[in-house]
Amino acid sequence: MKYSPLLRAYIATAALLISALPAVAQGFKVNWAPSFGGSCTDCNLSGRNMAGWTLNGANYSGANMEYTMMRRVQAQGAIFNKARANGVDLRAAVLTNSEFADATLTNARLQGIRADGAQFRGADFSNAQMNGATLIGANLAGAMLNAAKLPNSDLSGANLTGAQLQSAVLTGVVFDGANMSGTNFQGADISGAFFRDVRFIDADLTGAVGYETADFNGACVSIDTKVLPALNLPQCSATLGSEAMAAAE
């Protein structure tokens, strides 16, 4: 069938407009999600929209990610060491076994992240929103979590050696079996939190609120632990204490 030049132009224009529309599946918009598994160290990604991207194994060490939209990214095993990510949006991101050592994540939106086994040693999470985060077995040694909000998160088996949790919201958080050597809880809200089998070696629990409803079953303290007078916890045995200290090194 032959078409007039005018009709052919109309059809071409319509096809172009249709191709520019977002894909739709079962009534829901499907956004194009690029994949990047290479290296972009020290890149300036500030304010960019990377929502839904796949970054597994990528290297973004030292990158500027301030206020970058990275919601729902897949970044398993990715490296973000020393990244500057103040205000970054990583809600519902998958960060399993990723690395954020010494990264700045102040005021970040990290609700619902999955970061089991991730490395956050020395990272700054001050004022971050981390509601419902999963950080099982994550390394947060020396991390700054002052005034961070982590209600209903799971940090079972996490390493929080020397972590700063002053004034953090820790309601309902699961810390079962976590390493709490030298951890600072001054002014933190630990209402309904779970500290089962935690060894508070040289930790500071003074000023923590809501301890009446927290679960300390199996927990113990060292002789140098600063603890609330009303929180009567047994001292760790010499063997268990030395093991906890060795694990912190």
N, C-alpha and C positions, 0 to 999 in steps of 0.2 A: 504494500500500500504506500502510495506517495503522499507526502505531506507538504503543504505550502511552506515557504521560508519563515513566514510569521508564526505558523503553528509549531514548526520545529524549534524556533527560538523560545516559544512559550514553554514547551516541554522541557527544554534544557534548563531554563530558569527554575522551573518547578522542581526538577531533580536536584539542582544545586541547593535549593532551600531545604528540601527534605533531608539531604545528607548532612546539613549543618545542625539539624535538630539532635538533641541527646537521644540515645537509644532508650527504648522502653521495653521492659519485660514484665508481663503479668501486671501491668498497670503501674509499675514502679520505675522511676528513672534510673538508668544504669550509667554511671559516669565512667569515662575512659580512665584507666589506671595504668600509667606508664610503669615500666620496670627498669631499675637501675642498680646494677650490682658491681659497679666499678669504684673508682677512687675520685673523691672531690674534696680533698683536704683543704682547709682554710677557705672554702668557698663562701661567698656572700649570698645566703639564701633568705635573708631577712624579709619577712612579710610575704613570702611566696606561698602559693596554694599547691601543696603536695598531697592533699587528702587522698587516701586510698592507694598511694603508690606502693610498689613492691621494691624494697631496698635490702633484701636479704644478702648478707655478706658484704655490703657496701662499706666504704671507709669515708666517714665525714669528720675525721679528727680535726679539731680546731675551727670547725665551720661556724659562721654566724647564722644562727637559726632563731633570732629573736622575733617573736610573734609570728613565726611560720605556722601555717595550717598543715598539720600532719595527722589529722584525725584518721583513724583506722589504717594507718600504714602497717605493712608487713615488713619488719626489720629484724628478723631473727639472725643472730650472729653478726649484726652490723656494729661498726665502731664509731662512736661519737665522743671519744675521749677529748676533754678540754673544750668541748663545744660550748658556744655562748648561746644559750637557748632561753633567755628570760621571756616569760609569757608565751612560750611555744604551746600549741594545742596538739597534744598527743592522745586525746581521748580514744579509748578502745583500741589503742595500738598494740600490736604483738611484738614484744621486744625480748623474746626468750633468748637467753645467752648473749645478749648484746652488751656493749661496753660503753659506759658513760663516766669513766674515771675522771675526777676533777672537773666535771662539766658543771655549768651554771644553769640550773633549772628553776630559778626563783620565779614565783608567781605563775608557774606552769600549770596547764590544765591536763592532768594525768588520770582523770577518772576512768576506772575500768581497764587500765592497762594490764597486760599479761607479760610479766618480766621475770619469770622463773629462771633462777641461775644467772641473772644479769649482774654485771659488775658496776657498782655505783660508788666505789671507794672514793671518799673525799668529795663527792658531789654536793652541791648546794641546792636543797629543795625548800628553802625558806619560803613560807607563805604559799606553797604549792597546794593545789587541790588534787587529792589522791584517793577520793572516795572509792571504795570497792576495788582497789588495786590488788593484783595477785603478784607477790614477790617472794614466792617460796624458794628458800635456799639462796636468795640474792645476797650479794656482798655490799653492805652499806657501812663498812668500817670507816669511821671518821667523817661520815656524812653529816651535813647540817640540815636538820628537819625542823628548825625553830618555827613555831606557829603554823606548821604544815597541817593539813586536814586529811586524816587517813581513816575515817570511820568505816568499820566493816571490811577492812582490808585483811589480807592473809600474808603474814611474814613468818610463817612457820619455818624453823630451821635457818633463818636468815642470820647473817653476821652483822651485828650492830655494835661491834667493839668501838668504844670511844665516840659513838654517835651522839649528836646533840638534839634532844627532843623537847627543849624547853617550850612550854606553852602550846605544845602540839595537841591536836584533837585526835585521841586514840581510842575513842569509844567503840567497843565491840571488836577491836583488832585482835587477831590470833597471832601470838608470839610463841607458840608452843615450841620448846626445844631451841629457841634462838640463843645466840651468844650475846650476852648483855654485859660483858666485861667493860667497866668504865663508862657505861651508858648514862647519860644525864637526862632525868625525867622531871626536872624542876618545873612546877607549874603546869605539867601536862594533865589532860583529862583522860584518865584510864578507866572510866566507867564501863563495866561490862567486858573489859578486855581479858584475854586469856594468856597467862604466863606459866602454863603448866610445864614443870620440869626445867624451868629457866634458872640458871645460876648467876645471880647478880654479884659478880666479883668486882669489888671496888666501884660499884655503881652509885648513883645519887638519885634517891627517890623522894627527897625532901620536897615538900610543896605540891606533890602530885595530888590531884583531887579525884574522887570517885573510886578510891581503892576499896571501899566497902563492898562494892559489887563486882570487883575483879576476881578472877580465879587464879590463885597462887598455888594450886595443888602440886606438890612435889618440888616447889621452888625453894631456893635457899640463898643465903647471903654470906659474904666474907666478913671478917672482923673489921675491915675498913669501909664497908658499905655504909653509906648514909641513908638511913631508913626512917620512916615515920614511926614515932613511938607506939602508935596504935596498931601498926602492921607488924605482928609478931611472927617473924619468919625464922626458921632454924638456920644455924650456920652450916655451910657446906663442909663436908669432910675434907681433910687435908688432901686425900687422893683426888677427889672430884675437883677441888679447887685448883690443884696444880695442873690437872688436865685442861680445865677451862682457860687458864692463863696461857698454857702452851698453844692451845688452839687459836688464841688471839694474836699470837706472834706471826 
